[in-house]
Amino acid sequence: RNFYYITMLRDPVSRYLSEWKHVQRGATWKTSLHMCDGRSPTPDELPTCYEGEDWSGVSLQEFMDCSYNLANNRQVRMLADLSLVGCYNLTFMNESERSVILLQSAKNNLKNMAFFGLTEFQRKTQYLFERTFNLKFISPFTQFNVTRASNVDIDEDVRQRIEELNFLDVQLYEYAKDLFLQRFQYSKQEEHQKNRLKRREERRLLREQRAHQWPREEAAEVAVTEDYNSQV
């Protein structure tokens, strides 16, 4: 079989707030193994941010205060090759070196995927998906700008704090957005060029068809005239 890897990226601040609301309602990732290099992380490598069954009712401030919260830079971590940085062992290398390697790995893997889309560009995402895999959806994608995350009112200081906690995701998203729009513009130009060539070929065939019809029509007129004169 041929497997095609695809993914969807979201604005880091909106994604972070959405995950906070999800956790606040009682969601957990207890069943996630977080396998890396053939093993799961130890409790010391990946401690939990809460005691008890879940983190229901957690405030945004508490959510941000947990330094080992997996919500931080989740998109980079899930796209990168963690084995390059020792998986979840934070003592494997210093934090700055770890960040550089993770971000570059995530960019490389994103670029080499068969397809990726952005939630803030639903129609463009649909267009590129259809062009990539040569198929058509039965209905157009809908752009929903009102989400649980958009209903959360935060001040500028909180927004800056979220961006700091997700500084790798912010850089990845800027890269992804630029690459996505480049691919969209290229596909549009390619489609326009293909349509121009198609119309040009259709006009050429039409001219040839007319050129073949005209001699037959002229011959038919001559034959009628000669027959009429002979009868007279």
C-alpha positions as CSV (number, residue, x, y, z in Angstrom):
1,R,0.0,0.0,0.0
2,N,1.0,3.6,-0.5
3,F,0.3,5.8,2.6
4,Y,0.0,9.6,2.3
5,Y,0.7,11.6,5.4
6,I,-1.4,14.8,5.8
7,T,-2.1,17.2,8.6
8,M,-4.0,20.3,9.5
9,L,-2.4,23.3,11.4
10,R,-4.2,25.9,13.4
11,D,-3.3,29.3,14.8
12,P,-1.2,28.5,17.9
13,V,-3.1,30.8,20.3
14,S,-6.5,29.6,19.1
15,R,-5.3,26.0,19.3
16,Y,-3.9,26.5,22.8
17,L,-7.2,28.0,24.1
18,S,-9.2,25.3,22.4
19,E,-7.2,22.6,24.2
20,W,-7.5,24.4,27.5
21,K,-11.3,24.4,27.1
22,H,-11.2,20.8,26.2
23,V,-9.2,19.9,29.3
24,Q,-11.4,22.1,31.4
25,R,-14.3,19.9,30.4
26,G,-12.5,16.7,31.6
27,A,-10.5,15.6,28.6
28,T,-7.3,13.7,29.2
29,W,-4.7,11.8,27.2
30,K,-4.1,9.0,29.7
31,T,-4.3,6.3,27.0
32,S,-1.6,8.0,24.9
33,L,1.6,6.0,25.1
34,H,3.9,8.8,23.7
35,M,6.1,6.1,22.3
36,C,9.6,7.3,21.2
37,D,12.6,5.1,20.4
38,G,10.6,2.0,21.3
39,R,9.5,3.1,24.8
40,S,7.1,5.3,26.7
41,P,8.5,8.2,28.8
42,T,8.9,7.6,32.5
43,P,6.8,9.6,35.1
44,D,9.9,11.7,35.8
45,E,10.3,12.5,32.1
46,L,6.7,13.3,31.6
47,P,4.9,14.2,34.9
48,T,1.2,15.1,34.9
49,C,0.0,18.6,35.6
50,Y,-2.9,17.5,37.9
51,E,-3.7,15.1,40.7
52,G,-6.7,12.9,40.5
53,E,-8.7,11.6,37.5
54,D,-8.5,14.7,35.3
55,W,-8.0,18.5,35.3
56,S,-11.6,19.5,35.1
57,G,-12.3,23.1,35.9
58,V,-8.7,24.2,35.5
59,S,-8.3,27.9,35.1
60,L,-6.3,29.4,32.2
61,Q,-3.7,30.7,34.6
62,E,-3.2,27.2,36.1
63,F,-3.1,25.7,32.6
64,M,-0.3,28.1,31.6
65,D,1.6,27.7,34.9
66,C,2.3,24.0,34.4
67,S,5.8,24.0,32.8
68,Y,5.5,20.4,31.5
69,N,2.1,20.9,30.0
70,L,2.0,19.0,26.6
71,A,-0.2,21.7,25.2
72,N,2.9,23.9,24.9
73,N,4.2,23.7,21.3
74,R,2.1,20.6,20.6
75,Q,2.1,21.1,16.9
76,V,5.9,21.2,16.6
77,R,6.3,18.2,18.9
78,M,3.8,16.1,17.1
79,L,5.4,16.8,13.7
80,A,9.1,16.6,14.7
81,D,11.2,13.5,15.1
82,L,11.6,13.4,18.9
83,S,14.4,10.8,18.7
84,L,16.7,13.6,17.5
85,V,16.5,15.3,20.9
86,G,16.4,12.2,23.1
87,C,12.6,11.9,23.1
88,Y,11.1,13.2,26.4
89,N,14.5,13.3,28.3
90,L,15.0,17.0,28.8
91,T,18.6,16.4,30.1
92,F,19.7,15.0,26.8
93,M,20.7,18.5,25.5
94,N,20.2,22.1,26.5
95,E,16.8,23.7,25.8
96,S,17.9,26.1,23.1
97,E,19.6,23.4,21.0
98,R,16.6,21.2,21.5
99,S,14.2,23.9,20.3
100,V,16.3,24.5,17.1
101,I,16.3,20.9,16.2
102,L,12.7,20.3,17.0
103,L,11.5,23.3,14.9
104,Q,13.7,22.4,11.9
105,S,12.5,18.7,12.0
106,A,8.9,19.8,12.2
107,K,9.4,22.1,9.2
108,N,11.1,19.4,7.1
109,N,8.4,16.8,7.9
110,L,5.6,19.3,7.1
111,K,7.2,20.3,3.8
112,N,7.6,16.6,2.8
113,M,4.0,15.6,3.6
114,A,1.7,14.8,0.7
115,F,-0.6,17.6,1.9
116,F,-1.2,20.0,4.8
117,G,-3.9,22.6,5.3
118,L,-4.7,25.5,7.6
119,T,-8.0,25.7,9.5
120,E,-8.2,29.5,8.9
121,F,-8.3,28.9,5.1
122,Q,-10.9,26.2,4.6
123,R,-11.8,26.9,1.0
124,K,-8.1,27.1,0.0
125,T,-7.4,23.9,1.9
126,Q,-10.2,22.2,0.0
127,Y,-8.9,23.4,-3.3
128,L,-5.4,22.2,-2.6
129,F,-6.6,18.8,-1.3
130,E,-8.7,18.3,-4.5
131,R,-5.8,19.3,-6.7
132,T,-3.3,17.1,-4.8
133,F,-5.4,13.9,-4.8
134,N,-7.4,14.6,-8.0
135,L,-10.8,14.3,-6.4
136,K,-13.8,16.5,-5.7
137,F,-15.7,16.8,-2.4
138,I,-19.5,16.6,-2.7
139,S,-19.9,19.9,-0.8
140,P,-17.7,23.0,-0.2
141,F,-15.8,23.4,3.1
142,T,-17.3,25.9,5.5
143,Q,-15.3,28.6,7.2
144,F,-16.3,28.8,10.9
145,N,-14.7,31.8,12.5
146,V,-16.7,31.4,15.7
147,T,-15.3,28.7,17.9
148,R,-14.9,27.9,21.6
149,A,-11.5,29.5,21.4
150,S,-12.8,32.7,19.7
151,N,-15.3,33.1,22.5
152,V,-12.6,33.4,25.1
153,D,-11.8,37.0,26.0
154,I,-8.1,37.4,26.8
155,D,-6.1,40.6,27.3
156,E,-2.9,41.4,25.4
157,D,-0.6,40.2,28.3
158,V,-2.3,36.8,28.3
159,R,-2.0,36.5,24.6
160,Q,1.7,37.3,24.7
161,R,2.2,34.7,27.5
162,I,0.5,32.1,25.3
163,E,2.7,33.0,22.4
164,E,5.8,32.7,24.6
165,L,4.8,29.3,25.8
166,N,4.2,28.3,22.2
167,F,7.1,30.1,20.6
168,L,8.0,27.1,18.4
169,D,4.4,26.6,17.2
170,V,4.3,30.3,16.3
171,Q,7.4,30.0,14.1
172,L,6.2,26.8,12.6
173,Y,2.8,28.4,11.8
174,E,4.4,31.4,10.1
175,Y,6.5,29.0,8.0
176,A,3.4,26.8,7.2
177,K,1.3,29.8,6.3
178,D,3.8,31.2,3.8
179,L,4.4,27.8,2.2
180,F,0.7,27.1,2.1
181,L,-0.1,30.4,0.3
182,Q,2.8,29.8,-2.1
183,R,1.4,26.4,-3.0
184,F,-2.1,27.8,-3.5
185,Q,-0.9,30.6,-5.8
186,Y,1.2,28.1,-7.8
187,S,-1.7,25.8,-8.2
188,K,-3.9,28.6,-9.3
189,Q,-1.4,29.8,-11.9
190,E,-1.0,26.2,-13.1
191,E,-4.7,25.8,-13.4
192,H,-5.1,29.1,-15.4
193,Q,-2.3,28.1,-17.7
194,K,-3.9,24.7,-18.3
195,N,-7.2,26.3,-19.0
196,R,-5.6,28.7,-21.5
197,L,-3.9,25.9,-23.3
198,K,-7.2,24.0,-23.4
199,R,-9.1,27.0,-24.8
200,R,-6.3,27.5,-27.4
201,E,-6.6,23.9,-28.5
202,E,-10.4,24.1,-28.7
203,R,-10.1,27.2,-30.9
204,R,-7.5,25.4,-33.1
205,L,-9.8,22.4,-33.6
206,L,-12.7,24.6,-34.3
207,R,-10.8,26.5,-37.0
208,E,-9.7,23.2,-38.6
209,Q,-13.3,21.9,-38.5
210,R,-14.5,25.1,-40.3
211,A,-11.8,24.9,-42.8
212,H,-12.9,21.3,-43.8
213,Q,-16.5,22.4,-44.0
214,W,-16.1,25.3,-46.3
215,P,-14.7,23.5,-49.4
216,R,-17.6,21.0,-49.2
217,E,-20.2,23.7,-49.1
218,E,-18.6,25.5,-52.1
219,A,-18.5,22.3,-54.1
220,A,-22.2,21.6,-53.3
221,E,-23.1,25.1,-54.6
222,V,-21.2,24.6,-57.8
223,A,-22.9,21.3,-58.4
224,V,-26.4,22.7,-58.0
225,T,-25.6,25.6,-60.4
226,E,-24.3,23.3,-63.1
227,D,-27.3,21.1,-62.8
228,Y,-29.7,24.0,-63.1
229,N,-27.9,25.4,-66.2
230,S,-28.0,22.0,-67.9
231,Q,-31.7,21.8,-67.2
232,V,-32.3,25.2,-68.7
